[in-house]
Amino acid sequence: LRIYQPSAMATVALSTPIWGVLIAAVIAHEGLSPELLLASALVATGIGLTTWR
């Protein structure tokens, strides 16, 4: 925490589910359903709202 701001670290930590979905789609060739894309968009929106100043 001495180098990075807590808000930046929270963004990285909270975006883990999105990265998991993307990596699963690319590496494991998992399908991206509309529900999964919507959930990822909601997570991204939540991250944006929590880090917005």
PDB file with SEQRES, HELIX, SHEET and CRYST1 records, atoms N, CA, C and O in Angstrom:
SEQRES   1 A   53  LEU ARG ILE TYR GLN PRO SER ALA MET ALA THR VAL ALA          
SEQRES   2 A   53  LEU SER THR PRO ILE TRP GLY VAL LEU ILE ALA ALA VAL          
SEQRES   3 A   53  ILE ALA HIS GLU GLY LEU SER PRO GLU LEU LEU LEU ALA          
SEQRES   4 A   53  SER ALA LEU VAL ALA THR GLY ILE GLY LEU THR THR TRP          
SEQRES   5 A   53  ARG                                                          
HELIX    1 AA1 PRO A    6  LEU A   14  1                                   9    
HELIX    2 AA2 THR A   16  ILE A   27  1                                  12    
HELIX    3 AA3 PRO A   34  THR A   51  1                                  18    
CRYST1    1.000    1.000    1.000  90.00  90.00  90.00 P 1           1          
ATOM      1  N   LEU A   1       0.803  -1.199   0.000  1.00  0.00           N  
ATOM      2  CA  LEU A   1       0.000   0.000   0.000  1.00  0.00           C  
ATOM      3  C   LEU A   1       0.844   1.261   0.000  1.00  0.00           C  
ATOM      4  O   LEU A   1       0.320   2.364  -0.155  1.00  0.00           O  
ATOM      5  N   ARG A   2       2.128   1.106   0.170  1.00  0.00           N  
ATOM      6  CA  ARG A   2       2.986   2.286   0.149  1.00  0.00           C  
ATOM      7  C   ARG A   2       3.161   2.829  -1.258  1.00  0.00           C  
ATOM      8  O   ARG A   2       3.333   4.033  -1.449  1.00  0.00           O  
ATOM      9  N   ILE A   3       3.116   1.942  -2.238  1.00  0.00           N  
ATOM     10  CA  ILE A   3       3.342   2.366  -3.617  1.00  0.00           C  
ATOM     11  C   ILE A   3       2.027   2.679  -4.325  1.00  0.00           C  
ATOM     12  O   ILE A   3       1.926   3.677  -5.038  1.00  0.00           O  
ATOM     13  N   TYR A   4       1.019   1.826  -4.129  1.00  0.00           N  
ATOM     14  CA  TYR A   4      -0.244   1.955  -4.853  1.00  0.00           C  
ATOM     15  C   TYR A   4      -1.345   2.463  -3.930  1.00  0.00           C  
ATOM     16  O   TYR A   4      -1.359   2.178  -2.733  1.00  0.00           O  
ATOM     17  N   GLN A   5      -2.252   3.212  -4.507  1.00  0.00           N  
ATOM     18  CA  GLN A   5      -3.403   3.697  -3.763  1.00  0.00           C  
ATOM     19  C   GLN A   5      -4.372   2.539  -3.506  1.00  0.00           C  
ATOM     20  O   GLN A   5      -4.486   1.645  -4.343  1.00  0.00           O  
ATOM     21  N   PRO A   6      -5.065   2.537  -2.376  1.00  0.00           N  
ATOM     22  CA  PRO A   6      -6.028   1.472  -2.098  1.00  0.00           C  
ATOM     23  C   PRO A   6      -7.122   1.364  -3.153  1.00  0.00           C  
ATOM     24  O   PRO A   6      -7.587   0.263  -3.448  1.00  0.00           O  
ATOM     25  N   SER A   7      -7.537   2.488  -3.723  1.00  0.00           N  
ATOM     26  CA  SER A   7      -8.583   2.432  -4.749  1.00  0.00           C  
ATOM     27  C   SER A   7      -8.099   1.708  -5.999  1.00  0.00           C  
ATOM     28  O   SER A   7      -8.876   1.007  -6.646  1.00  0.00           O  
ATOM     29  N   ALA A   8      -6.830   1.868  -6.343  1.00  0.00           N  
ATOM     30  CA  ALA A   8      -6.285   1.152  -7.498  1.00  0.00           C  
ATOM     31  C   ALA A   8      -6.198  -0.338  -7.215  1.00  0.00           C  
ATOM     32  O   ALA A   8      -6.479  -1.153  -8.094  1.00  0.00           O  
ATOM     33  N   MET A   9      -5.817  -0.700  -6.012  1.00  0.00           N  
ATOM     34  CA  MET A   9      -5.733  -2.114  -5.654  1.00  0.00           C  
ATOM     35  C   MET A   9      -7.121  -2.739  -5.588  1.00  0.00           C  
ATOM     36  O   MET A   9      -7.289  -3.908  -5.935  1.00  0.00           O  
ATOM     37  N   ALA A  10      -8.113  -1.979  -5.149  1.00  0.00           N  
ATOM     38  CA  ALA A  10      -9.481  -2.486  -5.109  1.00  0.00           C  
ATOM     39  C   ALA A  10      -9.984  -2.766  -6.516  1.00  0.00           C  
ATOM     40  O   ALA A  10     -10.686  -3.752  -6.740  1.00  0.00           O  
ATOM     41  N   THR A  11      -9.632  -1.913  -7.457  1.00  0.00           N  
ATOM     42  CA  THR A  11     -10.032  -2.129  -8.843  1.00  0.00           C  
ATOM     43  C   THR A  11      -9.459  -3.432  -9.372  1.00  0.00           C  
ATOM     44  O   THR A  11     -10.159  -4.198 -10.035  1.00  0.00           O  
ATOM     45  N   VAL A  12      -8.209  -3.683  -9.088  1.00  0.00           N  
ATOM     46  CA  VAL A  12      -7.574  -4.926  -9.535  1.00  0.00           C  
ATOM     47  C   VAL A  12      -8.230  -6.128  -8.868  1.00  0.00           C  
ATOM     48  O   VAL A  12      -8.531  -7.119  -9.533  1.00  0.00           O  
ATOM     49  N   ALA A  13      -8.452  -6.048  -7.575  1.00  0.00           N  
ATOM     50  CA  ALA A  13      -9.031  -7.175  -6.842  1.00  0.00           C  
ATOM     51  C   ALA A  13     -10.468  -7.454  -7.269  1.00  0.00           C  
ATOM     52  O   ALA A  13     -10.863  -8.611  -7.407  1.00  0.00           O  
ATOM     53  N   LEU A  14     -11.247  -6.399  -7.477  1.00  0.00           N  
ATOM     54  CA  LEU A  14     -12.647  -6.589  -7.840  1.00  0.00           C  
ATOM     55  C   LEU A  14     -12.839  -7.014  -9.289  1.00  0.00           C  
ATOM     56  O   LEU A  14     -13.902  -7.526  -9.642  1.00  0.00           O  
ATOM     57  N   SER A  15     -11.837  -6.814 -10.132  1.00  0.00           N  
ATOM     58  CA  SER A  15     -11.968  -7.217 -11.534  1.00  0.00           C  
ATOM     59  C   SER A  15     -11.573  -8.673 -11.765  1.00  0.00           C  
ATOM     60  O   SER A  15     -11.594  -9.138 -12.905  1.00  0.00           O  
ATOM     61  N   THR A  16     -11.216  -9.394 -10.716  1.00  0.00           N  
ATOM     62  CA  THR A  16     -10.824 -10.796 -10.846  1.00  0.00           C  
ATOM     63  C   THR A  16     -11.893 -11.651 -11.535  1.00  0.00           C  
ATOM     64  O   THR A  16     -11.535 -12.456 -12.395  1.00  0.00           O  
ATOM     65  N   PRO A  17     -13.187 -11.522 -11.206  1.00  0.00           N  
ATOM     66  CA  PRO A  17     -14.185 -12.345 -11.907  1.00  0.00           C  
ATOM     67  C   PRO A  17     -14.226 -12.088 -13.418  1.00  0.00           C  
ATOM     68  O   PRO A  17     -14.429 -13.015 -14.202  1.00  0.00           O  
ATOM     69  N   ILE A  18     -14.037 -10.850 -13.816  1.00  0.00           N  
ATOM     70  CA  ILE A  18     -14.053 -10.533 -15.250  1.00  0.00           C  
ATOM     71  C   ILE A  18     -12.874 -11.193 -15.941  1.00  0.00           C  
ATOM     72  O   ILE A  18     -13.029 -11.772 -17.016  1.00  0.00           O  
ATOM     73  N   TRP A  19     -11.683 -11.111 -15.329  1.00  0.00           N  
ATOM     74  CA  TRP A  19     -10.510 -11.760 -15.917  1.00  0.00           C  
ATOM     75  C   TRP A  19     -10.692 -13.267 -15.971  1.00  0.00           C  
ATOM     76  O   TRP A  19     -10.268 -13.908 -16.933  1.00  0.00           O  
ATOM     77  N   GLY A  20     -11.314 -13.836 -14.953  1.00  0.00           N  
ATOM     78  CA  GLY A  20     -11.566 -15.278 -14.952  1.00  0.00           C  
ATOM     79  C   GLY A  20     -12.452 -15.703 -16.106  1.00  0.00           C  
ATOM     80  O   GLY A  20     -12.201 -16.726 -16.743  1.00  0.00           O  
ATOM     81  N   VAL A  21     -13.483 -14.924 -16.377  1.00  0.00           N  
ATOM     82  CA  VAL A  21     -14.385 -15.220 -17.495  1.00  0.00           C  
ATOM     83  C   VAL A  21     -13.643 -15.102 -18.821  1.00  0.00           C  
ATOM     84  O   VAL A  21     -13.785 -15.961 -19.692  1.00  0.00           O  
ATOM     85  N   LEU A  22     -12.859 -14.049 -18.977  1.00  0.00           N  
ATOM     86  CA  LEU A  22     -12.131 -13.854 -20.232  1.00  0.00           C  
ATOM     87  C   LEU A  22     -11.087 -14.937 -20.462  1.00  0.00           C  
ATOM     88  O   LEU A  22     -10.946 -15.437 -21.578  1.00  0.00           O  
ATOM     89  N   ILE A  23     -10.361 -15.300 -19.423  1.00  0.00           N  
ATOM     90  CA  ILE A  23      -9.343 -16.346 -19.563  1.00  0.00           C  
ATOM     91  C   ILE A  23      -9.995 -17.686 -19.863  1.00  0.00           C  
ATOM     92  O   ILE A  23      -9.482 -18.451 -20.680  1.00  0.00           O  
ATOM     93  N   ALA A  24     -11.120 -17.982 -19.215  1.00  0.00           N  
ATOM     94  CA  ALA A  24     -11.831 -19.232 -19.497  1.00  0.00           C  
ATOM     95  C   ALA A  24     -12.321 -19.268 -20.936  1.00  0.00           C  
ATOM     96  O   ALA A  24     -12.292 -20.320 -21.574  1.00  0.00           O  
ATOM     97  N   ALA A  25     -12.770 -18.136 -21.451  1.00  0.00           N  
ATOM     98  CA  ALA A  25     -13.251 -18.092 -22.831  1.00  0.00           C  
ATOM     99  C   ALA A  25     -12.114 -18.280 -23.824  1.00  0.00           C  
ATOM    100  O   ALA A  25     -12.287 -18.947 -24.844  1.00  0.00           O  
ATOM    101  N   VAL A  26     -10.963 -17.705 -23.540  1.00  0.00           N  
ATOM    102  CA  VAL A  26      -9.837 -17.771 -24.474  1.00  0.00           C  
ATOM    103  C   VAL A  26      -9.100 -19.100 -24.382  1.00  0.00           C  
ATOM    104  O   VAL A  26      -8.851 -19.743 -25.401  1.00  0.00           O  
ATOM    105  N   ILE A  27      -8.753 -19.515 -23.178  1.00  0.00           N  
ATOM    106  CA  ILE A  27      -7.918 -20.703 -23.019  1.00  0.00           C  
ATOM    107  C   ILE A  27      -8.734 -21.990 -23.080  1.00  0.00           C  
ATOM    108  O   ILE A  27      -8.357 -22.929 -23.782  1.00  0.00           O  
ATOM    109  N   ALA A  28      -9.842 -22.043 -22.355  1.00  0.00           N  
ATOM    110  CA  ALA A  28     -10.626 -23.274 -22.266  1.00  0.00           C  
ATOM    111  C   ALA A  28     -11.751 -23.328 -23.295  1.00  0.00           C  
ATOM    112  O   ALA A  28     -12.500 -24.303 -23.347  1.00  0.00           O  
ATOM    113  N   HIS A  29     -11.874 -22.280 -24.117  1.00  0.00           N  
ATOM    114  CA  HIS A  29     -12.917 -22.204 -25.142  1.00  0.00           C  
ATOM    115  C   HIS A  29     -14.317 -22.356 -24.541  1.00  0.00           C  
ATOM    116  O   HIS A  29     -15.194 -22.989 -25.129  1.00  0.00           O  
ATOM    117  N   GLU A  30     -14.506 -21.769 -23.371  1.00  0.00           N  
ATOM    118  CA  GLU A  30     -15.815 -21.756 -22.735  1.00  0.00           C  
ATOM    119  C   GLU A  30     -16.705 -20.752 -23.462  1.00  0.00           C  
ATOM    120  O   GLU A  30     -16.229 -19.734 -23.964  1.00  0.00           O  
ATOM    121  N   GLY A  31     -17.970 -21.046 -23.510  1.00  0.00           N  
ATOM    122  CA  GLY A  31     -18.908 -20.153 -24.173  1.00  0.00           C  
ATOM    123  C   GLY A  31     -19.213 -18.922 -23.329  1.00  0.00           C  
ATOM    124  O   GLY A  31     -19.176 -18.965 -22.100  1.00  0.00           O  
ATOM    125  N   LEU A  32     -19.512 -17.839 -24.008  1.00  0.00           N  
ATOM    126  CA  LEU A  32     -19.909 -16.605 -23.333  1.00  0.00           C  
ATOM    127  C   LEU A  32     -21.401 -16.400 -23.559  1.00  0.00           C  
ATOM    128  O   LEU A  32     -21.814 -15.891 -24.601  1.00  0.00           O  
ATOM    129  N   SER A  33     -22.196 -16.793 -22.591  1.00  0.00           N  
ATOM    130  CA  SER A  33     -23.643 -16.645 -22.710  1.00  0.00           C  
ATOM    131  C   SER A  33     -24.027 -15.187 -22.472  1.00  0.00           C  
ATOM    132  O   SER A  33     -23.257 -14.423 -21.890  1.00  0.00           O  
ATOM    133  N   PRO A  34     -25.216 -14.807 -22.924  1.00  0.00           N  
ATOM    134  CA  PRO A  34     -25.669 -13.434 -22.669  1.00  0.00           C  
ATOM    135  C   PRO A  34     -25.740 -13.116 -21.171  1.00  0.00           C  
ATOM    136  O   PRO A  34     -25.455 -11.992 -20.758  1.00  0.00           O  
ATOM    137  N   GLU A  35     -26.121 -14.107 -20.366  1.00  0.00           N  
ATOM    138  CA  GLU A  35     -26.185 -13.889 -18.922  1.00  0.00           C  
ATOM    139  C   GLU A  35     -24.797 -13.614 -18.342  1.00  0.00           C  
ATOM    140  O   GLU A  35     -24.637 -12.768 -17.462  1.00  0.00           O  
ATOM    141  N   LEU A  36     -23.804 -14.336 -18.843  1.00  0.00           N  
ATOM    142  CA  LEU A  36     -22.432 -14.151 -18.368  1.00  0.00           C  
ATOM    143  C   LEU A  36     -21.890 -12.786 -18.779  1.00  0.00           C  
ATOM    144  O   LEU A  36     -21.196 -12.128 -18.003  1.00  0.00           O  
ATOM    145  N   LEU A  37     -22.204 -12.368 -19.984  1.00  0.00           N  
ATOM    146  CA  LEU A  37     -21.779 -11.042 -20.434  1.00  0.00           C  
ATOM    147  C   LEU A  37     -22.473  -9.941 -19.635  1.00  0.00           C  
ATOM    148  O   LEU A  37     -21.860  -8.930 -19.292  1.00  0.00           O  
ATOM    149  N   LEU A  38     -23.761 -10.148 -19.341  1.00  0.00           N  
ATOM    150  CA  LEU A  38     -24.492  -9.173 -18.530  1.00  0.00           C  
ATOM    151  C   LEU A  38     -23.912  -9.102 -17.119  1.00  0.00           C  
ATOM    152  O   LEU A  38     -23.741  -8.014 -16.568  1.00  0.00           O  
ATOM    153  N   ALA A  39     -23.613 -10.253 -16.543  1.00  0.00           N  
ATOM    154  CA  ALA A  39     -23.022 -10.278 -15.203  1.00  0.00           C  
ATOM    155  C   ALA A  39     -21.668  -9.577 -15.193  1.00  0.00           C  
ATOM    156  O   ALA A  39     -21.353  -8.848 -14.253  1.00  0.00           O  
ATOM    157  N   SER A  40     -20.867  -9.794 -16.231  1.00  0.00           N  
ATOM    158  CA  SER A  40     -19.568  -9.125 -16.315  1.00  0.00           C  
ATOM    159  C   SER A  40     -19.739  -7.617 -16.439  1.00  0.00           C  
ATOM    160  O   SER A  40     -18.980  -6.850 -15.847  1.00  0.00           O  
ATOM    161  N   ALA A  41     -20.732  -7.198 -17.204  1.00  0.00           N  
ATOM    162  CA  ALA A  41     -21.002  -5.766 -17.337  1.00  0.00           C  
ATOM    163  C   ALA A  41     -21.457  -5.171 -16.005  1.00  0.00           C  
ATOM    164  O   ALA A  41     -21.087  -4.046 -15.667  1.00  0.00           O  
ATOM    165  N   LEU A  42     -22.254  -5.917 -15.256  1.00  0.00           N  
ATOM    166  CA  LEU A  42     -22.690  -5.430 -13.948  1.00  0.00           C  
ATOM    167  C   LEU A  42     -21.523  -5.334 -12.968  1.00  0.00           C  
ATOM    168  O   LEU A  42     -21.447  -4.391 -12.180  1.00  0.00           O  
ATOM    169  N   VAL A  43     -20.618  -6.304 -13.015  1.00  0.00           N  
ATOM    170  CA  VAL A  43     -19.428  -6.241 -12.163  1.00  0.00           C  
ATOM    171  C   VAL A  43     -18.588  -5.026 -12.538  1.00  0.00           C  
ATOM    172  O   VAL A  43     -18.114  -4.304 -11.661  1.00  0.00           O  
ATOM    173  N   ALA A  44     -18.404  -4.798 -13.839  1.00  0.00           N  
ATOM    174  CA  ALA A  44     -17.626  -3.643 -14.288  1.00  0.00           C  
ATOM    175  C   ALA A  44     -18.295  -2.337 -13.860  1.00  0.00           C  
ATOM    176  O   ALA A  44     -17.614  -1.385 -13.479  1.00  0.00           O  
ATOM    177  N   THR A  45     -19.617  -2.292 -13.924  1.00  0.00           N  
ATOM    178  CA  THR A  45     -20.347  -1.108 -13.474  1.00  0.00           C  
ATOM    179  C   THR A  45     -20.153  -0.888 -11.977  1.00  0.00           C  
ATOM    180  O   THR A  45     -19.951   0.241 -11.527  1.00  0.00           O  
ATOM    181  N   GLY A  46     -20.216  -1.968 -11.215  1.00  0.00           N  
ATOM    182  CA  GLY A  46     -19.988  -1.871  -9.774  1.00  0.00           C  
ATOM    183  C   GLY A  46     -18.595  -1.374  -9.447  1.00  0.00           C  
ATOM    184  O   GLY A  46     -18.415  -0.565  -8.537  1.00  0.00           O  
ATOM    185  N   ILE A  47     -17.607  -1.856 -10.189  1.00  0.00           N  
ATOM    186  CA  ILE A  47     -16.235  -1.388  -9.982  1.00  0.00           C  
ATOM    187  C   ILE A  47     -16.144   0.100 -10.290  1.00  0.00           C  
ATOM    188  O   ILE A  47     -15.518   0.861  -9.552  1.00  0.00           O  
ATOM    189  N   GLY A  48     -16.773   0.505 -11.387  1.00  0.00           N  
ATOM    190  CA  GLY A  48     -16.754   1.917 -11.748  1.00  0.00           C  
ATOM    191  C   GLY A  48     -17.421   2.796 -10.704  1.00  0.00           C  
ATOM    192  O   GLY A  48     -16.936   3.884 -10.395  1.00  0.00           O  
ATOM    193  N   LEU A  49     -18.535   2.320 -10.162  1.00  0.00           N  
ATOM    194  CA  LEU A  49     -19.235   3.107  -9.145  1.00  0.00           C  
ATOM    195  C   LEU A  49     -18.452   3.200  -7.840  1.00  0.00           C  
ATOM    196  O   LEU A  49     -18.473   4.236  -7.176  1.00  0.00           O  
ATOM    197  N   THR A  50     -17.764   2.126  -7.472  1.00  0.00           N  
ATOM    198  CA  THR A  50     -17.028   2.160  -6.209  1.00  0.00           C  
ATOM    199  C   THR A  50     -15.740   2.964  -6.295  1.00  0.00           C  
ATOM    200  O   THR A  50     -15.253   3.462  -5.279  1.00  0.00           O  
ATOM    201  N   THR A  51     -15.181   3.096  -7.492  1.00  0.00           N  
ATOM    202  CA  THR A  51     -13.922   3.837  -7.622  1.00  0.00           C  
ATOM    203  C   THR A  51     -14.124   5.247  -8.162  1.00  0.00           C  
ATOM    204  O   THR A  51     -13.169   6.017  -8.267  1.00  0.00           O  
ATOM    205  N   TRP A  52     -15.357   5.586  -8.502  1.00  0.00           N  
ATOM    206  CA  TRP A  52     -15.651   6.909  -9.040  1.00  0.00           C  
ATOM    207  C   TRP A  52     -15.559   7.939  -7.925  1.00  0.00           C  
ATOM    208  O   TRP A  52     -16.052   7.720  -6.818  1.00  0.00           O  
ATOM    209  N   ARG A  53     -14.938   9.036  -8.222  1.00  0.00           N  
ATOM    210  CA  ARG A  53     -14.762  10.090  -7.201  1.00  0.00           C  
ATOM    211  C   ARG A  53     -15.706  11.215  -7.430  1.00  0.00           C  
ATOM    212  O   ARG A  53     -15.703  12.187  -6.674  1.00  0.00           O  
TER     213      ARG A  53                                                      
END                                                                             
